[in-house]
Amino acid sequence: MLGKDYDTQACSIARTLEIVGERWTLLVVRDALQGKKRFEEFQASLGIARNVLAKRLDTLVEHGVMERVPYSERPLRHEYRLTEAGRELRVPLIGLLRWGERHVHDADAPHVRVSHRDCGGDVVAELRCTECGASPTPREVEVERRSPGAVPA
């Protein structure tokens, strides 16, 4: 794992990976986006060790990706709900899904269709210019470092 000192790692990607970069974490988020909320549902779906799942959920709650909400008082039980920040992870997850289908997909596994419930159209994650609406190629994208505290584009 990356260190916690970002004096030399002034990078939003590095900071993000500290929260969601562990191998199980995005799978927990994926399952939450598909409607799972309870510890037992995540554990059964993923086959993850209970102590590992507990740690991943604690990290997601600590960083505001999920919230713990009681659903039973006797005994006290909680479910985990995505926050707005957690729901925003749909975009990179759809991007990872499509990338995996193109580059590491198992030929025997089915592709996943992500569709818009209202109209049935396919949902995609793509880069788009806010000025002209173009979908730039990697060669057409420019990355610049901005000063600390600058508002992200």
URGI-V404191 format. One record per backbone hydrogen bond with DSSP energy under -1.0 kcal/mol. CO is the residue of the C=O (numbers start at 1). NH is the residue of the N-H. If there is no record, write none. Layout:
co->CO nh->NH
co->CO nh->NH
This chain:
co->9 nh->11
co->11 nh->15
co->12 nh->16
co->13 nh->17
co->14 nh->18
co->16 nh->19
co->16 nh->20
co->17 nh->21
co->24 nh->28
co->25 nh->29
co->26 nh->30
co->27 nh->31
co->28 nh->32
co->29 nh->33
co->30 nh->34
co->31 nh->36
co->32 nh->35
co->37 nh->80
co->38 nh->42
co->39 nh->43
co->40 nh->44
co->41 nh->45
co->42 nh->46
co->43 nh->47
co->49 nh->53
co->50 nh->54
co->51 nh->55
co->52 nh->56
co->53 nh->57
co->54 nh->58
co->55 nh->59
co->56 nh->60
co->57 nh->61
co->58 nh->62
co->59 nh->63
co->60 nh->65
co->60 nh->66
co->61 nh->64
co->65 nh->83
co->67 nh->81
co->69 nh->79
co->72 nh->77
co->77 nh->71
co->77 nh->72
co->79 nh->69
co->81 nh->67
co->83 nh->87
co->84 nh->88
co->86 nh->89
co->87 nh->90
co->88 nh->91
co->89 nh->93
co->90 nh->94
co->91 nh->95
co->92 nh->96
co->93 nh->97
co->94 nh->98
co->95 nh->99
co->96 nh->100
co->97 nh->101
co->98 nh->102
co->99 nh->103
co->100 nh->104
co->106 nh->109
co->114 nh->123
co->116 nh->120
co->121 nh->116
co->129 nh->133
co->134 nh->129
co->137 nh->140
co->138 nh->141
co->147 nh->150
